[in-house]
Amino acid sequence: PQHKCRTQKGCPANHYTFRIVSGAANVVGPYICFEDEVLMSNVKNNIGRGLNIALVNGTNGQLLKVGSFDMYSG
C-alpha cells in the first residue's frame, strides 16, 4: 500500500507523517516531506549548502518557514 511521503508504514492516528533524506555532498540534495507535501527539494529549488530546516506548526501542521544554515562558511 501507498503511505504518505513514501514511508514504509503508515503512522498512527493523531500523528504526523514525515520523511527526511540527507543529501550527498553537492551531487544529491536533501529532501523533506511532511504529510505528503514536499517542503524542500532540488525540484523546488529551495535548499542550500549546510543544514536545511523546515519549521512546521506542531498543532495544525502548517509550514511556517524553510531555510538553510551554511556551516562551512560560517
N, C-alpha and C positions, 0 to 999 in steps of 0.2 A: 504493500500500500504506500501511497504518497503521503509524506508528512511535511509539515511546514518547514521551510528553509532546508529542504533536502536532508533532514536528520534521519538517523536510522530507526528511531522510535518516537512516538508521539509523547507529548508532555501531559501530565495530569491536569484535571480541571483547575481553574484559578491559577495557572502558571503560564508564564510567557515562554515561547519558543525562540531560541536564538542560536546562531551559529557564527563562530569567528574563525577565520582561516588566516594564518600568518602568511606574509609574503616571503619571497625568496630573493634576497638582495635586490637588484634592480630588474630582475627578469620577470617575476610574478608578483603582482601587487596584492595587498591584503584584501579581505572580503568580510564584511559584516552584514549579517541578515538578522532581522528581528520581526517575528510574527509574519513571515513570508514576504517581507518587504526588504529589498536590498537597500541598506543605508549607505554603505561605502563600497566602492569597487573601481577597477580600472575603467569599466564601461561608463560609470557615472562621472569619471574624471574628477573625483573629489578626495583623492588620497594623496599623502605626501610622504617624504622620507622621514623615518623615525617611528614614533608611536602614533598610531591612528586611533582616535577615540570618538565614540558616538555617545552623546548624553541623551538618555531616554527617561521620561517621567515614569516612575515605578508604579504609580496609581492607575493611570489611564493608557500607558504605552505610547504616548505621543513623543515623537522625535523633537528634541529641543535644540540640539546643536551638534555639528560634526567638526572635527579639527584634527590637526596633527602637530606633534612636537618633534622638532628636528634635534635629536640627541647627539648628532655628530658635530654640527657646527655651533651648538650651544644655543 
